[in-house]
């Protein structure tokens, strides 16, 4: 059984499923996808996303505004806290820093990040962290704000081993996306080999970043198996071991927040 720890289900292409979200969820069940964490990007689309996944206990939510979103509602601390009170919401984010797309003074992005961390601390729920070309600054802010009290996930990990070590010291798990299957992702592959068995997760970030052999095509949570298979090959174990370890790690991180907690042995 697999868990996709980061996907955007409101943005996937449902044409292969006749435009029917229920048919997609049924297909995910048939492909041994035990749970999916559907990640918020903005406030404008959040109510529709929330309504879409509400009937499905195998789908959880995060709430937050992506660091690249520079238009639309800017939720304050109380707004995030109120939204996070929903039992289906198990995390805050995705949030973080992105200097690849950002231009000029990024003080607004840093303040948004700090507000999200403060919301996570207020509701005692983990954080979903996005970083890109932000160096150590994202980890510095996490440390300054005491984010280790709630921990969370460094999603779509693209940094080196030293960065992973510091993130883990701050009580964060490392999540590998389809990027780990890319030929030039040597640095990420090194981390996937070395990371302790109890500190990693797997994800798709669908509909983005499809793994090999689907690179460049629309991504789906069903493809998380390919991420697991690649990591298993790197680590010299079988795919079932990666599925079990990453699932146990997910349930350990979110054991106090899932509406229907799962045992730590799955």
C-alpha positions as CSV (number, residue, x, y, z in Angstrom):
1,X,0.0,0.0,0.0
2,X,1.3,3.5,-1.0
3,X,0.7,7.0,0.4
4,X,1.1,10.0,-1.8
5,X,2.1,12.6,0.7
6,X,1.8,15.6,-1.6
7,X,-0.6,16.0,-4.6
8,X,-3.0,18.7,-6.0
9,X,-6.1,16.7,-6.7
10,X,-8.1,19.7,-7.7
11,X,-5.7,20.3,-10.6
12,X,-5.3,16.8,-12.1
13,X,-6.7,16.0,-15.5
14,X,-9.8,13.8,-15.0
15,X,-10.4,13.2,-18.7
16,X,-9.0,9.6,-18.4
17,X,-11.7,9.0,-15.8
18,X,-14.6,10.6,-17.7
19,X,-14.3,13.8,-15.8
20,X,-15.5,11.9,-12.7
21,X,-13.5,12.4,-9.5
22,X,-15.1,9.4,-7.8
23,X,-13.9,7.2,-10.7
24,X,-10.3,8.6,-10.1
25,X,-10.5,7.8,-6.4
26,X,-11.7,4.3,-7.2
27,X,-8.8,3.8,-9.6
28,X,-6.4,5.0,-6.9
29,X,-7.8,2.4,-4.5
30,X,-7.4,-0.3,-7.1
31,X,-3.7,0.7,-7.5
32,X,-3.0,0.3,-3.8
33,X,-3.0,4.1,-3.0
34,X,-4.0,3.9,0.7
35,X,-4.0,7.7,1.4
36,X,-3.5,11.0,-0.4
37,X,-2.6,14.4,1.1
38,X,-4.2,17.0,-1.1
39,X,-2.2,20.3,-0.8
40,X,-3.6,23.8,-0.9
41,X,-2.0,26.5,-3.0
42,X,-4.4,29.4,-2.7
43,X,-7.5,30.6,-0.9
44,X,-9.7,31.1,-4.0
45,X,-9.8,27.5,-5.0
46,X,-9.7,26.0,-1.5
47,X,-13.4,25.8,-0.9
48,X,-14.1,23.9,-4.1
49,X,-11.1,21.6,-3.3
50,X,-12.4,21.0,0.2
51,X,-15.9,20.1,-1.0
52,X,-14.5,17.8,-3.7
53,X,-12.5,15.6,-1.3
54,X,-14.8,15.8,1.7
55,X,-16.6,12.5,1.0
56,X,-13.3,10.5,1.0
57,X,-11.7,9.5,4.3
58,X,-8.6,8.3,2.4
59,X,-7.9,11.9,1.4
60,X,-6.6,14.6,3.8
61,X,-6.0,18.3,3.3
62,X,-3.6,21.0,4.0
63,X,-4.5,24.7,4.1
64,X,-2.2,27.6,3.1
65,X,-1.0,29.8,0.3
66,X,2.0,28.8,-1.9
67,X,5.0,31.2,-1.7
68,X,4.7,31.9,-5.5
69,X,1.0,33.1,-5.2
70,X,1.2,36.9,-5.3
71,X,-2.4,37.7,-6.1
72,X,-5.6,36.8,-4.3
73,X,-6.4,36.5,-0.6
74,X,-3.6,36.8,1.9
75,X,-4.9,34.9,4.9
76,X,-3.9,36.3,8.3
77,X,-3.1,34.1,11.3
78,X,-6.6,33.8,12.5
79,X,-8.0,32.9,9.1
80,X,-5.5,30.0,8.8
81,X,-6.3,28.9,12.3
82,X,-10.0,28.8,11.6
83,X,-9.6,26.9,8.4
84,X,-7.2,24.4,10.1
85,X,-9.9,23.4,12.6
86,X,-11.5,21.2,10.0
87,X,-10.8,17.6,11.0
88,X,-9.8,16.7,7.4
89,X,-7.0,19.3,7.5
90,X,-3.9,17.7,8.9
91,X,-1.2,20.2,7.9
92,X,-0.5,23.8,7.2
93,X,0.9,24.8,3.7
94,X,2.3,24.5,1.4
95,X,4.4,27.4,2.5
96,X,8.1,28.4,2.4
97,X,10.4,30.4,0.2
98,X,10.9,30.4,-3.5
99,X,13.5,32.7,-4.9
100,X,13.5,31.1,-8.4
101,X,10.3,32.8,-9.4
102,X,10.4,35.7,-7.0
103,X,11.8,39.1,-7.9
104,X,12.8,42.2,-5.9
105,X,12.1,42.5,-2.2
106,X,10.9,39.2,-0.8
107,X,10.0,40.5,2.6
108,X,6.3,39.7,1.9
109,X,7.1,36.1,1.2
110,X,9.1,35.7,4.4
111,X,6.2,37.3,6.4
112,X,3.7,34.9,4.8
113,X,6.0,32.0,5.7
114,X,6.3,33.1,9.3
115,X,2.5,33.5,9.5
116,X,2.0,30.0,8.3
117,X,4.5,28.6,10.9
118,X,2.7,30.5,13.6
119,X,-0.6,29.0,12.5
120,X,0.9,25.5,12.6
121,X,2.1,26.1,16.1
122,X,-1.3,27.5,17.2
123,X,-3.2,24.4,15.9
124,X,-0.4,21.9,16.6
125,X,-0.3,20.6,13.1
126,X,2.7,19.8,10.9
127,X,4.0,22.1,8.1
128,X,4.3,21.3,4.4
129,X,7.4,23.2,3.2
130,X,8.3,24.3,-0.3
131,X,11.8,25.7,-0.9
132,X,13.5,26.7,-4.2
133,X,16.8,28.5,-4.4
134,X,16.2,29.8,-0.9
135,X,19.4,28.4,0.4
136,X,19.5,28.0,4.2
137,X,17.1,30.9,4.8
138,X,14.0,28.7,4.9
139,X,15.6,26.5,7.6
140,X,16.7,29.6,9.4
141,X,13.2,30.9,9.6
142,X,11.9,27.5,10.7
143,X,14.4,27.4,13.5
144,X,13.7,31.0,14.5
145,X,10.0,30.4,14.7
146,X,10.3,27.2,16.7
147,X,8.8,25.0,13.9
148,X,10.5,22.0,15.3
149,X,7.7,21.8,17.9
150,X,5.3,20.7,15.1
151,X,7.7,19.4,12.5
152,X,6.5,18.5,9.0
153,X,7.7,17.7,5.5
154,X,10.3,19.2,3.2
155,X,8.4,18.4,0.1
156,X,9.8,17.6,-3.3
157,X,13.3,17.5,-1.9
158,X,16.0,18.9,-4.2
159,X,18.8,19.8,-1.8
160,X,22.0,18.0,-0.6
161,X,22.7,15.7,2.3
162,X,23.9,18.5,4.6
163,X,20.5,20.3,4.1
164,X,18.6,17.0,4.8
165,X,20.6,16.6,8.0
166,X,19.7,20.0,9.2
167,X,16.0,19.6,8.2
168,X,15.8,16.3,10.1
169,X,17.4,18.0,13.1
170,X,14.5,20.5,13.0
171,X,12.0,17.5,13.2
172,X,11.2,17.5,9.5
173,X,10.7,14.5,7.2
174,X,12.2,14.4,3.6
175,X,9.8,13.7,0.8
176,X,11.0,12.5,-2.6
177,X,9.0,13.3,-5.8
178,X,9.4,12.0,-9.3
179,X,12.5,14.3,-9.6
180,X,14.5,11.5,-7.9
181,X,14.0,9.4,-11.0
182,X,15.5,12.0,-13.3
183,X,18.9,11.0,-14.7
184,X,20.6,14.2,-13.6
185,X,19.2,14.2,-10.0
186,X,22.4,12.7,-8.6
187,X,22.4,14.9,-5.5
188,X,18.8,13.9,-4.6
189,X,19.5,10.2,-5.3
190,X,22.4,10.4,-2.9
191,X,20.1,11.6,-0.1
192,X,17.5,8.9,-1.0
193,X,20.2,6.3,-0.5
194,X,21.5,7.7,2.8
195,X,18.4,8.9,4.6
196,X,17.3,6.8,7.7
197,X,14.4,4.5,7.1
198,X,12.2,6.3,9.5
199,X,12.7,9.8,8.0
200,X,11.5,9.8,4.4
201,X,8.2,10.0,2.5
202,X,7.2,9.6,-1.2
203,X,5.0,11.9,-3.2
204,X,3.9,12.8,-6.8
205,X,3.2,16.5,-6.6
206,X,0.7,15.6,-9.3
207,X,-0.2,16.9,-11.8
208,X,3.3,18.2,-11.9
209,X,6.8,16.5,-12.1
210,X,5.7,13.0,-13.4
211,X,8.4,10.4,-12.7
212,X,10.2,8.4,-15.4
213,X,8.7,6.8,-17.5
214,X,6.0,9.5,-17.6
215,X,8.3,12.5,-17.5
216,X,6.8,15.5,-19.3
217,X,3.3,14.1,-19.1
218,X,0.5,14.8,-16.7
219,X,1.2,13.2,-13.3
220,X,-1.2,11.2,-11.1
221,X,-1.0,9.8,-7.6
222,X,-1.1,6.3,-9.2
223,X,2.5,7.0,-10.3
224,X,3.9,7.2,-6.8
225,X,4.7,3.5,-7.2
226,X,7.4,4.5,-9.7
227,X,9.0,6.8,-7.2
228,X,8.9,3.9,-4.6
229,X,10.4,1.5,-7.2
230,X,13.3,3.9,-8.0
231,X,14.1,4.5,-4.3
232,X,14.0,0.8,-3.6
233,X,16.6,0.2,-6.3
234,X,18.8,3.0,-4.9
235,X,18.5,1.5,-1.4
236,X,19.0,-2.1,-2.4
237,X,15.6,-3.3,-1.1
238,X,12.2,-4.2,-2.5
239,X,9.4,-1.8,-3.4
240,X,7.2,-3.2,-0.6
241,X,9.8,-2.1,1.9
242,X,9.8,1.4,0.7
243,X,6.0,1.4,0.6
244,X,5.8,0.2,4.2
245,X,8.5,2.5,5.6
246,X,7.2,5.6,3.9
247,X,3.6,4.8,5.0
248,X,4.7,4.2,8.6
249,X,6.5,7.5,8.6
250,X,3.5,9.3,7.3
251,X,1.2,7.8,9.9
252,X,3.8,8.6,12.6
253,X,3.9,12.2,11.6
254,X,0.2,12.6,11.4
255,X,-1.0,10.1,13.9
256,X,-2.7,12.7,16.1
257,X,-4.4,14.5,13.2
258,X,-5.9,11.9,10.9
259,X,-9.6,11.5,11.4
260,X,-9.2,7.7,11.4
261,X,-5.7,7.0,12.7
262,X,-3.9,4.1,11.2
263,X,-1.5,1.7,13.1
264,X,2.2,2.4,12.7
265,X,2.6,-1.1,11.2
266,X,0.8,-1.1,7.8
